[in-house]
Amino acid sequence: MRPLAALLRLAGMLAFDTRCLPEILAEHLAVSDPVVPSEVVTVLRDAYWYLDQDGSTPSYLHLDAVCPHPAIHAALASVVEDADDLGHLLRESARRLPQDEAALLRGLPARLSDHGLRPDREHGMDSYDVPLARFSLAQTEIRRLLMGEKLYDGEPELALRKLYQNAMDACRYREMRGRYLRDLGREPAQWAGRIRIEVGEDSRGRYVECVDNGVGMTLDQLKNTFTRAGRRFDQSHSFRREQAAWLRHDSSLRLYPNSRFGIGVFSYFMLADEMTIVTRPVGPDGGPAKKALRVEIPVSGSLFRVREEDEEGGAALPEGGTRVRLHLRRAGALPGGSAVSVLRSLILISEFRLEVCDQDGAEETWLPGCLKSGESPGSFSTRFAFEAVPGTLWWVSGDGAIVCDGIAADKRTFGYVLNLSGAYAGELSVNRKKLERYDTLWAREQFRRGAQVLSDAVGLELQWLWSMESREPSVARILWQALRDQGVLASDPLGRQVNLDEVGWFRLDSSLDDRRNRRHGEEVSEVVRPWRLAVLGPEYHTRHEAVPLSLSGHPVPQPGWSDIAAKVEGDWRTAVLVAHEQDTSVAEVLRATRSLRIAHPQLAGPAVVGHGDLDWKPEFTDWYVMKGLLGSKPDPLDGLAMTGWGRPQPPKRRAANEIYYRHPPGDLSGIARREVARATRALAWAYLCCVLGVILVVGALVVAWVTTSDSGMQPVVVRTNTDVLCGGLIVADQHHVEISSDTDGKVSLPWTAVVSVKPGRTCDGAP
């Protein structure tokens, strides 16, 4: 920063621009004890700086301001502190500037202070106490929590994951910086990201070390980011300025760091009590610094010093980067003493070349952007891996996973590995073990993009397709839309190549050759058996089994039809359930049942009576109502005497209202009753209220007629706001009461003027 620009920056801070005040003011707007914006403006208008200088002593600049609210006091104090730091930095830099430039900074005060900052007084008392009362954290206890094993579920090996994540972010940062420089035509030195993690031993004992050739750390980043809980490098002003320049040049040059909370570095101390860091920062021009920095942290809560690395034995990290060495606190701190086995189960895809080496010489290498698989214990294992979307989606032979930046979380899948990264990296729990949410619409789009790879793949198997339909039905439906009518070939269990457009995708085919071990709910396989045997060919059946002579008119099944065939059973309730489970419309389920009807009458869907819109997708409420209508099924073990360890077990306790009953499939009254129950109850209450109203009105008329039948008029006493009238009641309706007064004749009074009307023949005693 040039001297004139620095002076203008300092002047801007001393001017107290309301748009640049600290966020503590915004935090105290619209709360129980709020900051009033007009008061802020008034305080800034009346505040002033006064110079304190006595002879030859250095000058001091003090702020004088009266604050009605503690948040205003805290905001101004923060600005003064930042201005004082900037002033100190300028005075130090003036010593290294040419004489004419240093002259611009000669008049800077020695210090800036808030000694004149004070609370306003109300009724002879200060508006608030100084020093300010703040909500704060107990540093020691919080540090123990962050560095202890509770936050990470007692798994100190997860510190290895954090070592890798920090190294990956450093390499990403340098890679993005290199892309920007190349776009500007300023070709940086040839570079490829590389990370190495190894277990070794030195004079202090065993250690785990991570070395990367990423961007390194400056002195400011070491002090204010790496060693501060809750701070991430992407929150620093220097990074934000640099990324803003990238984005102005190219909107795709956005860095998405893996670090989310800024506390993971404290997990290092689950493994170690001592840590040594050597780092050589790489500047915005792509060149490494002349000197490397070294930090020794002997215990987790200690102060530390940063000094230049002694490079007499050779340059440390000559191309830039960081080396972090953790000295293990005990022999068994690392499970099995093996970093290879830990990272083998955690990292499925590495963005950069990763090498991991144990003390016994065992070594593993991850190539950039490749899915890592193997047969070693803990490894991800698969017979095949088709990269469907580069760096994002792989089709695999068995169990898969959804990973974040290549690192495994808790989501297990079948048939694919999906890598969430960049803007779609998903949200993880604090301990980074649980994937809490991700963009499912984006994931579906990746499945559609990757489906074409399967159509060209060699070795696609029907058994894999059946398992996909069973365990990932939504993915199977997406794949079918892409693969149908493409002439895709797949191997059946006999090793033959069959055309999917002819045999379809039907999970129940997997049970055709195993009558004895059918899974529960798949008894329907006997119903579809003749049809499916004819489709799959004579190799699947004996000459004693009857099959259709012609497949003309038979459908080509698709994912989801197996569940429709097994569950619908001609019942509207199960049709709605299946439609909700498959995220499709009721009409689509009925179309499938009509297609399956040719195979066997038992597969026919429910009858459609009358007119109605069936092209709708059931929601959760519909699913819940249908489940209630179907009721529960009796437990086949009820009534059996159970024993355990030679002792009789008490029978299962049944709820008092537990019944086993369901309406027959053809009885739609249950569905209709559920659908209109709420409206029916409302109409019943309305009808009841109307009947009661009519009874009350008729009763009142009858009473009035009876009481007046002998004299023609019922004697009453009417009390108004100002008088009491006696006479015979002529009429009383919803607007007024009319009487024949003994003294005033015929009188009509609105109800608003009447206090009470009581039967009576005399006004004796009335006031």
ZAMARGU-4260 file (C-alpha; in steps of 0.2 Angstrom, whole numbers, plus 5000, padded with zeros to 4 digits):
<rodrens>
0) 5000/5000/5000 | 5007/5017/4995 | 5009/5031/5009 | 4995/5042/5002 | 4983/5028/5000
5) 4987/5022/5017 | 4984/5039/5024 | 4967/5040/5015 | 4962/5023/5023 | 4966/5030/5040
10) 4957/5046/5037 | 4942/5036/5032 | 4942/5026/5048 | 4944/5042/5059 | 4929/5049/5050
15) 4917/5036/5056 | 4907/5031/5041 | 4891/5024/5047 | 4891/5011/5033 | 4907/5004/5039
20) 4904/5002/5058 | 4906/4985/5066 | 4892/4972/5066 | 4889/4974/5084 | 4877/4989/5080
25) 4867/4978/5068 | 4866/4965/5081 | 4857/4977/5093 | 4844/4983/5081 | 4826/4978/5085
30) 4830/4969/5102 | 4823/4972/5119 | 4836/4986/5122 | 4839/4992/5105 | 4851/5004/5097
35) 4841/5019/5089 | 4849/5024/5072 | 4846/5042/5075 | 4856/5041/5091 | 4871/5034/5082
40) 4870/5048/5069 | 4870/5061/5083 | 4885/5053/5092 | 4895/5052/5076 | 4891/5070/5072
45) 4896/5077/5090 | 4911/5066/5092 | 4928/5074/5089 | 4947/5070/5090 | 4958/5080/5101
50) 4977/5080/5100 | 4987/5078/5116 | 5005/5084/5114 | 5017/5091/5128 | 5033/5098/5121
55) 5044/5085/5113 | 5034/5070/5119 | 5025/5060/5105 | 5008/5066/5101 | 4992/5056/5106
60) 4975/5057/5097 | 4961/5054/5109 | 4942/5051/5104 | 4929/5062/5114 | 4912/5055/5112
65) 4896/5052/5123 | 4887/5036/5120 | 4869/5033/5125 | 4870/5014/5122 | 4884/5001/5126
70) 4884/4994/5108 | 4888/5012/5101 | 4903/5012/5114 | 4909/4995/5109 | 4908/4999/5090
75) 4918/5015/5092 | 4931/5007/5103 | 4933/4994/5090 | 4936/5007/5076 | 4949/5016/5087
80) 4958/5000/5090 | 4959/4996/5072 | 4965/5013/5068 | 4978/5012/5081 | 4984/4996/5073
85) 4985/5004/5056 | 4994/5019/5062 | 5007/5008/5070 | 5009/4998/5054 | 5011/5014/5044
90) 5024/5021/5056 | 5034/5005/5055 | 5033/5005/5036 | 5039/5023/5035 | 5056/5018/5041
95) 5059/5008/5025 | 5052/5021/5013 | 5062/5034/5003 | 5063/5050/5012 | 5051/5060/5001
100) 5037/5046/5004 | 5041/5044/5022 | 5038/5063/5024 | 5020/5060/5021 | 5019/5049/5037
105) 5029/5060/5048 | 5014/5069/5056 | 5006/5053/5062 | 5002/5052/5081 | 5011/5040/5091
110) 4995/5032/5098 | 4976/5033/5095 | 4965/5030/5110 | 4947/5030/5116 | 4951/5038/5133
115) 4937/5051/5130 | 4924/5038/5126 | 4911/5038/5140 | 4893/5034/5144 | 4879/5047/5144
120) 4871/5051/5160 | 4852/5049/5164 | 4844/5055/5180 | 4861/5057/5188 | 4867/5040/5183
125) 4878/5032/5169 | 4868/5024/5155 | 4878/5009/5157 | 4893/5002/5166 | 4911/5003/5160
130) 4920/4992/5157 | 4906/4985/5146 | 4897/4969/5152 | 4899/4956/5138 | 4894/4938/5135
135) 4910/4928/5134 | 4916/4910/5133 | 4927/4902/5146 | 4943/4900/5136 | 4950/4885/5145
140) 4934/4875/5146 | 4930/4878/5127 | 4947/4874/5122 | 4946/4857/5131 | 4929/4854/5122
145) 4937/4858/5105 | 4952/4848/5108 | 4944/4833/5118 | 4937/4817/5111 | 4919/4821/5115
150) 4916/4832/5100 | 4923/4819/5088 | 4915/4804/5096 | 4931/4797/5104 | 4939/4794/5087
155) 4956/4803/5087 | 4960/4796/5071 | 4949/4809/5063 | 4963/4821/5066 | 4971/4813/5051
160) 4956/4818/5041 | 4958/4836/5046 | 4976/4836/5041 | 4971/4830/5024 | 4957/4842/5022
165) 4968/4857/5027 | 4981/4851/5014 | 4968/4849/5001 | 4962/4867/5004 | 4979/4874/5003
170) 4982/4865/4986 | 4965/4871/4980 | 4970/4889/4984 | 4986/4888/4974 | 4978/4879/4960
175) 4965/4893/4958 | 4978/4906/4960 | 4988/4898/4946 | 4972/4897/4934 | 4970/4916/4937
180) 4988/4920/4933 | 4988/4909/4917 | 4972/4918/4911 | 4981/4935/4913 | 4995/4928/4903
185) 5007/4928/4918 | 5013/4910/4917 | 5018/4903/4934 | 5030/4890/4937 | 5025/4872/4933
190) 5015/4865/4948 | 5004/4850/4952 | 4996/4848/4969 | 5004/4834/4980 | 5000/4828/4998
195) 5010/4816/5008 | 5005/4809/5025 | 5017/4798/5035 | 5020/4790/5052 | 5038/4791/5058
200) 5049/4793/5073 | 5062/4806/5078 | 5071/4811/5094 | 5054/4816/5102 | 5046/4800/5098
205) 5033/4794/5086 | 5024/4807/5075 | 5012/4809/5061 | 5017/4822/5047 | 5007/4830/5033
210) 5017/4839/5019 | 5008/4848/5005 | 5014/4860/4991 | 5000/4871/4993 | 4999/4890/4996
215) 5007/4890/5013 | 5003/4902/5027 | 5009/4920/5030 | 5013/4927/5047 | 4996/4935/5048
220) 4987/4918/5043 | 4997/4909/5057 | 4992/4921/5070 | 4974/4926/5066 | 4967/4911/5056
225) 4976/4894/5059 | 4977/4896/5078 | 4960/4905/5081 | 4945/4894/5084 | 4930/4898/5072
230) 4941/4908/5059 | 4943/4901/5042 | 4955/4908/5029 | 4941/4912/5017 | 4935/4924/5030
235) 4950/4935/5029 | 4951/4952/5020 | 4966/4947/5010 | 4957/4931/5003 | 4941/4940/4999
240) 4950/4954/4990 | 4960/4941/4980 | 4944/4931/4976 | 4935/4947/4971 | 4948/4950/4958
245) 4947/4932/4951 | 4928/4934/4950 | 4929/4950/4941 | 4940/4942/4928 | 4930/4925/4927
250) 4915/4921/4937 | 4920/4902/4937 | 4936/4906/4948 | 4927/4904/4964 | 4936/4893/4978
255) 4925/4882/4988 | 4935/4877/5004 | 4932/4861/5012 | 4934/4869/5029 | 4917/4874/5036
260) 4918/4879/5055 | 4936/4884/5058 | 4938/4872/5073 | 4945/4856/5065 | 4963/4861/5068
265) 4960/4858/5087 | 4957/4840/5083 | 4975/4838/5081 | 4977/4838/5100 | 4967/4822/5101
270) 4983/4814/5094 | 4997/4825/5100 | 5002/4837/5114 | 5016/4844/5103 | 5015/4851/5086
275) 5028/4859/5074 | 5023/4869/5059 | 5035/4874/5045 | 5027/4884/5031 | 5033/4894/5016
280) 5019/4905/5009 | 5016/4907/4990 | 5012/4925/4985 | 4999/4931/4973 | 5011/4931/4960
285) 5014/4913/4961 | 5031/4913/4968 | 5037/4906/4985 | 5043/4917/4999 | 5062/4919/5002
290) 5060/4913/5020 | 5050/4899/5028 | 5042/4901/5045 | 5043/4889/5059 | 5031/4887/5074
295) 5033/4876/5089 | 5018/4873/5100 | 5023/4862/5115 | 5006/4861/5123 | 4988/4864/5117
300) 4985/4879/5128 | 5002/4888/5127 | 5008/4904/5119 | 5019/4901/5104 | 5031/4911/5094
305) 5034/4912/5075 | 5052/4913/5069 | 5061/4911/5052 | 5066/4893/5049 | 5085/4889/5050
310) 5089/4883/5032 | 5107/4879/5034 | 5104/4861/5030 | 5095/4865/5014 | 5079/4875/5009
315) 5063/4870/5018 | 5049/4867/5006 | 5058/4876/4992 | 5042/4877/4980 | 5031/4883/4995
320) 5018/4874/5005 | 5016/4868/5023 | 5023/4854/5034 | 5013/4849/5050 | 5021/4837/5062
325) 5011/4830/5076 | 5021/4821/5090 | 5009/4807/5097 | 5004/4809/5115 | 5005/4790/5118
330) 5009/4774/5108 | 4991/4769/5105 | 4985/4786/5100 | 4983/4781/5081 | 4972/4765/5080
335) 4983/4751/5074 | 4998/4763/5072 | 4993/4764/5054 | 4988/4780/5044 | 4986/4769/5029
340) 4972/4759/5036 | 4963/4775/5043 | 4963/4785/5027 | 4960/4770/5016 | 4942/4769/5023
345) 4940/4788/5024 | 4946/4794/5007 | 4938/4787/4991 | 4943/4801/4979 | 4958/4813/4981
350) 4958/4829/4971 | 4977/4829/4971 | 4990/4816/4972 | 4990/4808/4989 | 5004/4797/4996
355) 5002/4789/5013 | 5016/4779/5022 | 5016/4769/5038 | 5032/4767/5049 | 5033/4749/5044
360) 5034/4754/5026 | 5016/4750/5020 | 5011/4763/5007 | 4996/4768/4998 | 4994/4781/4983
365) 4978/4790/4977 | 4979/4797/4960 | 4970/4813/4956 | 4952/4812/4953 | 4952/4793/4953
370) 4940/4782/4963 | 4951/4772/4975 | 4947/4754/4977 | 4956/4738/4983 | 4955/4722/4992
375) 4964/4727/5008 | 4954/4727/5025 | 4944/4743/5026 | 4946/4748/5007 | 4932/4752/4996
380) 4929/4736/4985 | 4921/4734/4968 | 4923/4723/4953 | 4920/4737/4941 | 4920/4756/4942
385) 4913/4765/4927 | 4916/4784/4928 | 4900/4791/4922 | 4902/4810/4926 | 4921/4815/4928
390) 4925/4818/4946 | 4907/4816/4951 | 4899/4800/4948 | 4905/4782/4946 | 4894/4766/4943
395) 4901/4752/4954 | 4897/4733/4956 | 4891/4733/4974 | 4889/4745/4989 | 4893/4763/4986
400) 4893/4779/4995 | 4889/4798/4994 | 4905/4807/4998 | 4909/4825/5001 | 4925/4831/4992
405) 4930/4813/4991 | 4929/4809/5010 | 4916/4797/5016 | 4902/4802/5027 | 4887/4791/5033
410) 4877/4789/5017 | 4878/4772/5010 | 4871/4768/4993 | 4871/4753/4980 | 4878/4754/4963
415) 4886/4771/4963 | 4898/4783/4971 | 4892/4801/4971 | 4905/4815/4975 | 4898/4831/4981
420) 4910/4845/4979 | 4910/4864/4975 | 4894/4873/4976 | 4885/4856/4979 | 4896/4850/4993
425) 4882/4847/5005 | 4880/4851/5023 | 4889/4840/5036 | 4888/4839/5055 | 4901/4847/5066
430) 4911/4831/5067 | 4910/4829/5048 | 4904/4812/5050 | 4885/4814/5045 | 4879/4821/5029
435) 4864/4831/5034 | 4857/4838/5018 | 4862/4840/4999 | 4855/4845/4983 | 4844/4830/4977
440) 4839/4838/4961 | 4857/4841/4956 | 4861/4822/4961 | 4846/4816/4949 | 4854/4827/4935
445) 4870/4818/4938 | 4862/4801/4936 | 4854/4806/4920 | 4870/4812/4913 | 4879/4797/4918
450) 4866/4784/4912 | 4874/4784/4894 | 4890/4777/4901 | 4880/4761/4906 | 4872/4759/4888
455) 4890/4758/4881 | 4897/4748/4896 | 4904/4730/4893 | 4899/4718/4907 | 4882/4726/4912
460) 4872/4712/4922 | 4854/4709/4925 | 4858/4705/4943 | 4865/4722/4945 | 4850/4730/4938
465) 4838/4720/4949 | 4848/4725/4965 | 4847/4743/4959 | 4828/4742/4958 | 4827/4734/4975
470) 4839/4746/4984 | 4839/4762/4974 | 4822/4762/4965 | 4822/4781/4961 | 4839/4779/4953
475) 4833/4764/4943 | 4818/4774/4936 | 4830/4787/4930 | 4841/4775/4922 | 4827/4766/4913
480) 4821/4782/4905 | 4839/4784/4898 | 4842/4766/4893 | 4825/4761/4885 | 4824/4760/4866
485) 4843/4760/4865 | 4846/4741/4862 | 4856/4740/4878 | 4863/4722/4881 | 4865/4715/4898
490) 4871/4698/4905 | 4859/4686/4913 | 4863/4674/4927 | 4867/4661/4914 | 4880/4672/4905
495) 4869/4676/4890 | 4868/4693/4882 | 4850/4699/4882 | 4842/4715/4876 | 4834/4726/4889
500) 4821/4732/4876 | 4815/4714/4875 | 4816/4707/4893 | 4813/4723/4902 | 4819/4727/4920
505) 4809/4716/4932 | 4816/4713/4950 | 4805/4697/4952 | 4815/4688/4939 | 4829/4686/4952
510) 4818/4673/4961 | 4813/4663/4946 | 4826/4649/4950 | 4824/4649/4969 | 4807/4643/4974
515) 4812/4638/4991 | 4820/4654/4997 | 4809/4668/4991 | 4809/4683/5001 | 4793/4688/5010
520) 4781/4697/4999 | 4787/4689/4983 | 4775/4674/4982 | 4768/4683/4967 | 4783/4677/4958
525) 4773/4661/4955 | 4760/4671/4946 | 4772/4679/4934 | 4783/4664/4932 | 4776/4657/4916
530) 4777/4674/4908 | 4794/4678/4913 | 4801/4661/4909 | 4794/4663/4891 | 4803/4680/4890
535) 4820/4674/4897 | 4820/4658/4886 | 4820/4639/4887 | 4836/4639/4897 | 4826/4645/4912
540) 4812/4631/4912 | 4810/4613/4910 | 4799/4605/4897 | 4786/4601/4911 | 4782/4619/4914
545) 4769/4628/4904 | 4773/4645/4897 | 4763/4656/4885 | 4765/4651/4867 | 4766/4669/4861
550) 4772/4685/4870 | 4761/4696/4859 | 4753/4709/4869 | 4764/4706/4884 | 4772/4722/4891
555) 4790/4726/4893 | 4791/4729/4912 | 4801/4743/4920 | 4808/4748/4937 | 4794/4749/4950
560) 4783/4736/4941 | 4789/4722/4953 | 4782/4732/4968 | 4766/4735/4959 | 4763/4717/4955
565) 4767/4712/4972 | 4758/4725/4982 | 4743/4732/4973 | 4732/4716/4973 | 4717/4726/4966
570) 4716/4737/4981 | 4714/4756/4979 | 4723/4759/4996 | 4739/4750/4991 | 4738/4758/4974
575) 4740/4775/4982 | 4753/4769/4994 | 4764/4762/4979 | 4761/4778/4970 | 4768/4788/4984
580) 4783/4777/4987 | 4788/4778/4969 | 4784/4797/4968 | 4773/4794/4953 | 4754/4797/4950
585) 4740/4785/4953 | 4736/4784/4935 | 4754/4778/4931 | 4751/4764/4944 | 4735/4759/4936
590) 4742/4759/4918 | 4755/4747/4925 | 4742/4735/4932 | 4732/4735/4916 | 4748/4730/4907
595) 4752/4716/4919 | 4734/4710/4918 | 4738/4700/4903 | 4750/4689/4913 | 4738/4684/4926
600) 4721/4691/4932 | 4728/4692/4950 | 4739/4707/4944 | 4724/4717/4938 | 4722/4734/4947
605) 4707/4741/4956 | 4691/4745/4946 | 4688/4763/4941 | 4670/4768/4945 | 4664/4784/4938
610) 4674/4799/4933 | 4688/4807/4943 | 4706/4814/4940 | 4719/4800/4944 | 4733/4809/4937
615) 4739/4816/4954 | 4754/4811/4965 | 4749/4806/4983 | 4757/4816/4997 | 4762/4810/5014
620) 4745/4814/5021 | 4737/4802/5008 | 4750/4789/5012 | 4747/4790/5031 | 4728/4789/5028
625) 4730/4774/5017 | 4741/4765/5030 | 4728/4768/5043 | 4714/4761/5033 | 4724/4745/5029
630) 4727/4743/5048 | 4740/4731/5055 | 4742/4713/5052 | 4742/4700/5066 | 4759/4694/5072
635) 4760/4676/5068 | 4770/4673/5084 | 4755/4679/5095 | 4749/4665/5106 | 4764/4655/5105
640) 4773/4651/5121 | 4791/4659/5120 | 4806/4654/5131 | 4823/4661/5133 | 4837/4653/5142
645) 4825/4640/5148 | 4813/4652/5156 | 4795/4656/5149 | 4794/4674/5142 | 4779/4685/5145
650) 4768/4687/5131 | 4769/4703/5120 | 4758/4717/5127 | 4744/4722/5116 | 4737/4739/5115
655) 4719/4740/5122 | 4712/4746/5105 | 4723/4735/5094 | 4712/4727/5081 | 4715/4717/5065
660) 4702/4722/5053 | 4703/4730/5035 | 4689/4734/5023 | 4688/4722/5008 | 4697/4729/4992
665) 4680/4733/4984 | 4673/4743/4998 | 4678/4761/4995 | 4668/4767/5010 | 4683/4768/5021
670) 4692/4779/5008 | 4677/4790/5006 | 4674/4791/5024 | 4692/4796/5028 | 4692/4809/5013
675) 4676/4817/5019 | 4676/4814/5038 | 4682/4831/5042 | 4669/4840/5031 | 4655/4828/5037
680) 4659/4833/5055 | 4658/4851/5051 | 4642/4849/5042 | 4635/4839/5056 | 4639/4852/5069
685) 4631/4866/5058 | 4615/4856/5056 | 4614/4853/5074 | 4616/4871/5078 | 4603/4876/5065
690) 4591/4863/5073 | 4594/4870/5091 | 4591/4888/5085 | 4575/4883/5077 | 4569/4874/5093
695) 4574/4889/5104 | 4564/4902/5093 | 4549/4891/5092 | 4549/4888/5111 | 4550/4907/5114
700) 4536/4910/5102 | 4525/4896/5111 | 4529/4903/5128 | 4524/4921/5122 | 4508/4915/5115
705) 4503/4905/5130 | 4507/4919/5142 | 4497/4932/5132 | 4483/4921/5126 | 4471/4926/5141
710) 4473/4945/5141 | 4480/4948/5124 | 4496/4956/5131 | 4508/4951/5143 | 4512/4963/5157
715) 4530/4968/5158 | 4542/4980/5167 | 4554/4988/5155 | 4570/4996/5163 | 4579/5009/5152
720) 4594/5019/5155 | 4584/5034/5162 | 4567/5027/5167 | 4556/5012/5171 | 4540/5009/5161
725) 4526/4997/5165 | 4513/4991/5153 | 4508/4977/5141 | 4520/4969/5129 | 4514/4972/5111
730) 4529/4965/5101 | 4548/4961/5103 | 4559/4958/5089 | 4577/4959/5085 | 4577/4978/5083
735) 4565/4985/5096 | 4553/4981/5110 | 4535/4990/5109 | 4524/4991/5124 | 4507/4999/5129
740) 4512/5010/5144 | 4499/5014/5157 | 4504/5032/5158 | 4513/5036/5141 | 4502/5025/5129
745) 4511/5016/5115 | 4530/5016/5117 | 4543/5009/5105 | 4561/5007/5112 | 4577/5001/5103
750) 4586/4987/5112 | 4601/4999/5114 | 4591/5009/5126 | 4584/4994/5136 | 4593/4988/5151
755) 4580/4974/5155 | 4563/4967/5152 | 4554/4957/5166 | 4537/4950/5168 | 4526/4960/5180
760) 4510/4969/5183 | 4515/4984/5193 | 4529/4997/5194 | 4528/4997/5213 | 4545/4998/5220
765) 4553/5003/5204 | 4565/5018/5206
</rodrens>
